Amino acid sequence: MTLNAHTIASRIDGRTAAEIATSIAQAIRAGEFAAGSTLPTIRGLANALHTSPSTVSDAWRTLRHHGLIETDRRRGTTVRADWPFGSERWWHVPVASGTLELDLSTGTPDPTLLPDLGAALARVRLDHQVTSYLDRPLLPALEEELRSRWPFDAAAITMLDGAQDALDRIITLTIGLGDRVVVETPTFPPLLDMLELAGAEIIGVPVDAQGLDPDGLAAALAEPIRAIFLQPRAHNPTGAAITTARAATIAELLEPTATLIVEDDHSGDVAGVPLVSLGQWLPDRTIHIHSFSKSHGPDLRLAAVGGAAGPISAIVRRRQLGPSWTSRLLQQVLLALLTDRDAQVAVATAAELYLERRRALGAALEQRGLRINPLGTGLNLWVPVADEQSTVVALAALGVGVAPGRPFEVTPSVIGHVRVTVSTLDEPTQLADAIVAAASTDAGYASTSAR
């Protein structure tokens, strides 16, 4: 149903952008404008209200920010069907802490496999003084270490408070209302939340065992794309890792465009496979995020960001108006860990164990008729199920928590999924039996997933 501009205008009290947005939000929440209803064009409503199109556009931006409306080039602007939960996919994923006996919904590392902080803390200079709030945000010695590890020659590198902080700051500074953005589908739910809050038009491109699908990307590039967000390895949730051949193909597609490339290497040193970065082909347009949360400790809240000079310099300048820098004491701890032999061995051991645990559960599920990406890496398995909500509930009744697949997808897929975190899983057999029983998967279902 298309809502008449004059009908909406009669419901609006006031003519400012805030008043327009507030009135429409109240009507949506009251059920006066049904989910799926098409709103009039910005110019049409502006004419009915005798105000400027820019004022209505600002009101639309506010409504998108709060997840009440969405814009599609084919369908126009519509009232969201799931408006109470708009831009909140992430809050539907983790199980509340302590709720279940075995929580495999979190995507977090095994705390027993993290390197010992004791030796690193002992090496920290406790007399370190900040001489100015305009001191360099990244310790020179840490920058030197990071550059020796970086997958390409980065024009600039800085340190931020984890991968999600990095994504948030990059999106805030580079993505605006209506910008077309490509993401993998499925992908990390907070990324989708952030892009929705920025007002981006999100285009999901499927991901297979080798990374982003080139045909899907080529179709998306038929119109200009502002940015593309990728996970180069240990893809969350599928475990995919981009191959050199696939990266070269994607780089060839992107080369003639002005598209910004953002890589989220969230698993970092425990990903289980070597890193292949598009920055090897397009360094001037690539921003690479390397997180140390899963490898060295989530509470360190550290991620290095390097690549294209413009966006990174903008992040550093904008940060000077807020936190200014990431704790240099924590940077010293990270430097100590990165250069300590025992810590290096601990991280390498963790990477091997995560890969073993993932493969063990994957093999157990394969034996029971569920096909899982055999080349996958990282901390998670993407498991096809007949009904994901029923599967989540059935496993919860057994004391096992898994994440529903829907929040990871740009649009609902034909096949349901659950994400199972394997980082703390030592014995896969009983869990595999429980997942298969809960999933109620038949042979046709099992044959459809190769991710």
C-alpha positions in Angstrom: 0.0 0.0 0.0 1.3 3.5 -0.9 0.6 6.2 1.6 -0.8 9.4 0.2 1.4 12.5 0.8 -1.5 14.6 1.9 -2.7 11.9 4.3 0.7 11.8 6.0 0.9 15.6 6.0 -2.4 15.8 7.9 -0.8 13.6 10.6 2.3 15.8 11.1 2.5 18.4 13.7 5.0 21.1 12.8 7.3 21.6 9.8 10.8 21.1 11.1 12.7 17.9 10.3 12.5 16.8 14.0 8.7 17.4 14.1 8.2 15.5 10.9 10.2 12.6 12.0 8.5 12.5 15.5 5.0 12.6 14.0 5.7 9.8 11.6 7.4 7.7 14.2 4.4 8.1 16.5 2.1 7.0 13.7 4.2 4.0 12.9 4.3 2.9 16.5 0.5 3.5 16.8 -0.1 1.2 13.8 -1.5 4.0 11.7 1.1 3.3 9.0 1.3 -0.4 8.4 4.6 -2.3 8.1 5.5 -2.5 4.4 3.6 0.6 3.4 5.3 2.7 0.8 5.9 6.3 1.9 5.6 9.1 -0.7 8.7 10.6 -2.3 10.6 13.2 -0.5 9.6 15.9 -3.0 5.9 14.8 -2.9 5.7 15.1 0.9 7.7 18.3 0.9 5.1 19.8 -1.5 2.2 18.6 0.6 3.9 20.1 3.7 4.9 23.3 1.9 8.5 22.8 3.1 11.8 22.1 1.4 12.9 18.6 0.2 16.0 18.9 2.3 13.9 19.2 5.5 12.0 16.0 4.6 15.3 14.3 3.7 16.6 15.1 7.2 13.5 13.6 8.7 13.9 10.5 6.6 17.5 10.2 7.9 16.3 10.4 11.5 13.7 7.7 10.9 16.3 5.4 9.2 18.6 6.0 12.1 16.0 4.7 14.5 15.2 1.7 12.3 11.6 2.7 11.4 11.9 3.0 7.7 14.1 1.6 4.9 14.9 2.7 1.4 15.2 0.4 -1.6 15.8 1.7 -5.1 13.1 -0.5 -6.6 10.5 -0.2 -3.9 11.2 3.3 -2.6 11.0 4.1 1.1 8.8 1.8 3.2 7.8 1.3 6.8 10.0 -1.5 8.2 8.2 -4.8 9.0 10.6 -5.3 12.0 10.7 -1.7 13.2 10.9 -2.4 16.9 14.2 -4.1 16.4 15.6 -2.0 13.6 19.4 -1.7 13.7 19.6 -4.1 16.5 20.6 -7.4 15.0 23.5 -7.9 17.3 21.3 -8.0 20.4 19.5 -11.1 19.1 22.7 -13.2 18.9 24.5 -13.9 22.2 22.9 -15.8 25.0 22.8 -14.0 28.3 25.9 -14.8 30.3 25.5 -17.8 32.7 22.1 -18.8 31.2 23.2 -22.1 29.8 25.6 -24.9 30.7 27.4 -24.8 27.4 27.3 -21.4 25.6 28.5 -21.7 22.0 26.8 -18.4 20.9 29.5 -15.9 21.7 32.2 -16.1 19.1 34.8 -15.4 21.7 38.2 -17.2 22.3 39.0 -19.8 24.8 40.4 -17.9 27.8 42.7 -20.8 28.7 44.5 -20.5 25.3 45.3 -16.8 25.6 49.0 -15.9 26.2 50.1 -15.2 29.8 50.0 -11.5 30.5 52.3 -11.7 33.5 55.6 -11.5 31.6 54.3 -8.8 29.3 53.1 -6.7 32.2 56.5 -7.0 33.9 58.1 -5.5 30.7 55.8 -2.4 30.7 57.4 0.9 31.6 55.4 2.1 34.5 57.1 5.5 34.4 55.8 6.3 31.0 54.6 9.9 30.9 52.3 11.6 28.5 54.0 14.9 27.7 51.1 16.3 25.5 47.6 15.3 24.5 48.9 15.7 21.0 51.6 13.1 21.3 51.6 10.4 18.6 48.7 8.0 19.2 50.8 5.0 18.2 54.0 4.0 20.0 56.9 4.2 17.5 58.2 0.8 18.5 54.8 -0.8 18.1 54.3 0.8 14.7 57.6 -0.6 13.6 56.5 -4.1 14.8 53.1 -3.8 13.1 54.6 -2.6 9.8 56.9 -5.7 9.8 53.7 -7.8 9.9 51.4 -5.8 7.7 50.2 -7.6 4.5 51.0 -4.5 2.3 52.9 -1.2 2.4 50.4 0.9 4.4 50.5 4.7 4.0 49.4 5.1 7.6 48.8 2.9 10.7 47.1 3.7 14.0 45.7 1.8 17.0 42.0 1.7 18.0 40.0 0.1 20.7 39.2 -3.2 18.9 37.8 -4.2 15.5 34.3 -3.0 16.3 35.6 0.5 17.3 37.5 0.6 14.0 34.5 -0.4 11.9 32.3 2.2 13.7 34.8 5.0 13.2 35.5 4.1 9.5 31.7 4.0 8.8 31.0 7.2 10.6 33.7 9.1 8.6 33.2 7.5 5.2 29.5 6.4 4.8 26.6 8.8 4.4 22.9 8.6 3.8 22.0 6.6 0.7 25.6 5.4 0.0 25.6 2.0 -1.6 27.7 -0.4 0.3 28.6 -4.0 -0.4 28.9 -6.6 2.4 29.2 -10.3 2.5 26.1 -12.2 3.3 26.1 -13.6 5.8 28.3 -11.3 7.8 28.9 -9.9 11.3 25.6 -8.5 12.7 27.1 -5.3 14.3 28.5 -4.3 10.9 24.9 -4.3 9.5 23.7 -2.4 12.5 26.3 0.3 12.0 25.7 0.6 8.3 21.9 0.9 8.9 22.5 3.6 11.4 24.6 5.5 8.9 21.7 5.3 6.4 23.6 3.2 3.9 21.9 1.1 1.2 23.3 -2.3 2.0 23.9 -4.8 -0.9 24.6 -8.3 0.3 26.8 -10.5 -2.0 27.1 -14.2 -1.2 30.3 -15.7 0.2 31.5 -19.2 -0.6 34.5 -21.2 0.7 36.9 -19.0 -1.3 35.4 -15.6 -0.3 33.1 -13.1 -1.9 31.3 -14.3 -5.0 32.8 -12.4 -8.0 29.6 -12.6 -10.1 27.5 -11.1 -7.3 30.1 -8.4 -6.8 30.1 -7.6 -10.6 26.3 -7.3 -10.6 26.5 -4.9 -7.6 29.1 -2.8 -9.3 26.7 -2.0 -12.1 26.0 1.1 -10.1 28.6 3.1 -8.1 29.6 1.5 -4.7 30.9 3.7 -2.0 32.6 0.9 0.0 33.0 -2.8 0.3 33.4 -4.5 3.7 35.2 -7.9 3.7 36.5 -10.5 6.2 39.6 -11.9 4.5 39.9 -15.1 6.6 38.1 -16.9 9.4 34.9 -15.4 8.1 32.3 -14.9 10.8 30.1 -16.9 10.6 31.0 -19.3 7.7 34.8 -19.7 8.3 35.6 -18.8 4.7 39.1 -17.6 3.8 39.7 -15.6 0.6 42.2 -17.3 -1.7 44.8 -15.5 -3.7 43.0 -16.3 -7.0 39.7 -15.0 -5.6 41.4 -11.8 -4.2 43.0 -11.1 -7.6 39.6 -11.5 -9.3 37.9 -9.1 -6.8 40.8 -6.6 -7.1 40.4 -6.7 -10.9 36.7 -5.9 -10.6 37.3 -3.1 -8.2 40.4 -1.6 -9.9 38.5 0.7 -12.3 36.1 2.0 -9.6 36.6 4.4 -6.7 35.3 1.9 -4.1 36.9 2.0 -0.7 37.9 -1.5 0.6 37.6 -2.2 4.3 39.0 -5.6 5.6 38.1 -6.8 9.0 40.7 -9.4 10.0 39.0 -10.0 13.3 40.6 -13.3 14.2 44.1 -12.1 13.4 46.9 -14.4 14.5 44.6 -17.3 15.4 42.7 -17.4 12.1 44.5 -20.7 11.2 45.4 -19.7 7.6 47.7 -17.1 6.0 46.3 -13.7 5.3 45.4 -12.6 1.7 44.7 -8.9 1.6 43.3 -6.9 -1.3 45.8 -4.3 -0.2 48.4 -6.3 -2.1 46.7 -5.2 -5.3 45.0 -1.9 -4.3 46.9 -0.4 -1.3 45.8 3.1 -1.9 42.1 2.2 -1.4 42.3 -0.5 1.3 41.9 -0.1 5.0 43.0 -3.2 6.8 41.9 -3.9 10.4 43.9 -6.4 12.4 42.4 -7.3 15.8 44.3 -8.7 18.7 41.2 -9.6 20.8 40.9 -13.2 19.9 44.6 -13.9 19.7 46.0 -11.9 22.7 42.9 -11.1 24.8 39.5 -9.5 24.4 40.1 -7.2 27.3 43.1 -5.6 25.7 40.6 -4.0 23.3 43.2 -3.4 20.7 43.1 -3.4 16.9 45.6 -1.9 14.5 44.2 -0.1 11.4 46.4 0.6 8.4 46.3 1.4 4.7 44.9 4.4 2.8 46.2 7.6 4.3 43.2 9.8 3.9 40.6 7.8 6.0 43.1 6.9 8.7 44.4 10.4 9.1 40.7 11.5 9.4 40.1 9.0 12.1 43.2 10.2 14.0 42.1 13.8 13.7 38.5 13.1 14.8 39.7 11.0 17.8 41.6 14.1 19.1 38.1 15.5 19.9 37.3 12.5 22.0 39.5 9.8 23.5 42.6 11.1 21.6 44.5 7.8 21.7 44.3 4.2 22.8 46.1 3.6 26.1 49.8 3.6 25.5 50.2 1.3 28.5 48.1 -1.3 26.7 50.1 -0.7 23.6 53.2 -1.5 25.6 51.6 -4.7 26.8 50.7 -5.7 23.2 54.3 -4.9 22.0 55.7 -7.1 24.8 53.3 -10.0 23.8 54.1 -9.6 20.1 57.9 -9.8 20.7 57.8 -12.5 23.5 58.7 -16.1 22.3 56.4 -17.8 24.9 53.5 -15.6 23.8 54.2 -16.3 20.2 54.1 -20.1 20.9 50.9 -19.7 22.9 49.1 -17.9 20.0 50.3 -20.4 17.4 49.1 -23.3 19.6 45.7 -21.7 20.0 45.4 -21.3 16.2 46.1 -25.0 15.8 43.7 -26.0 18.5 40.9 -23.8 17.1 41.4 -25.4 13.7 41.3 -28.9 15.2 38.2 -28.2 17.1 36.4 -26.7 14.1 37.4 -29.6 11.9 36.4 -32.2 14.6 32.9 -30.8 15.0 32.6 -30.3 11.2 33.6 -33.9 10.5 31.1 -35.2 13.2 28.3 -33.2 11.6 29.3 -34.4 8.1 29.1 -38.0 9.3 25.6 -37.3 10.4 24.5 -35.8 7.1 25.1 -32.0 7.6 27.5 -30.6 5.1 29.9 -27.9 6.4 32.5 -25.8 4.6 35.5 -28.2 4.7 38.0 -25.5 4.1 36.7 -23.2 6.9 38.8 -21.7 9.6 38.3 -19.6 12.7 36.2 -20.0 15.8 32.7 -20.7 14.3 30.7 -23.2 12.2 27.8 -22.1 10.0 25.3 -25.0 10.3 22.3 -25.4 7.9 19.1 -26.3 9.7 15.4 -26.7 8.7 14.1 -24.1 11.2 16.7 -22.0 13.0 14.4 -20.8 15.8 13.3 -24.3 16.7 16.9 -25.5 16.6 18.0 -22.7 19.0 15.2 -23.5 21.4 15.7 -27.3 21.2 19.4 -26.9 21.9 18.7 -24.4 24.7 16.5 -27.0 26.3 19.6 -29.3 26.4 21.6 -26.5 28.0 23.5 -25.6 24.8 23.5 -22.0 23.4 24.0 -21.3 19.7 23.3 -18.1 17.7 20.4 -17.9 15.3 21.5 -17.2 11.7 19.0 -14.6 10.7 20.8 -11.6 12.3 23.9 -12.4 10.2 22.0 -12.1 6.9 21.2 -9.0 4.8 18.0 -10.7 3.7 16.6 -14.0 4.8 18.0 -17.0 3.0 16.1 -20.0 1.8 18.0 -22.2 4.2 18.1 -21.5 7.9 21.3 -21.6 9.8 22.8 -21.4 13.3 26.3 -20.3 14.2 28.2 -22.6 16.6 31.3 -21.2 18.3 33.9 -24.0 18.6 36.6 -22.2 20.6 36.0 -24.0 23.9 34.7 -27.3 22.5 36.8 -30.4 23.4 34.4 -33.2 22.7 32.3 -32.8 19.5 30.4 -36.2 19.4 27.5 -35.5 21.8 27.1 -31.9 20.5 27.0 -33.2 16.9 24.2 -35.6 17.9 22.3 -32.8 19.7 22.6 -30.4 16.7 21.5 -33.0 14.2 18.5 -34.0 16.4 17.6 -30.3 16.9 18.1 -29.4 13.3 15.8 -32.1 12.0 17.7 -32.0 8.7 16.8 -34.2 5.8 19.0 -35.4 3.0 17.9 -32.6 0.7 18.7 -30.0 3.2 22.1 -31.5 4.0 23.2 -31.4 0.3 22.5 -27.7 -0.2 25.1 -26.0 2.0 28.8 -25.9 0.9 29.7 -22.8 2.9 
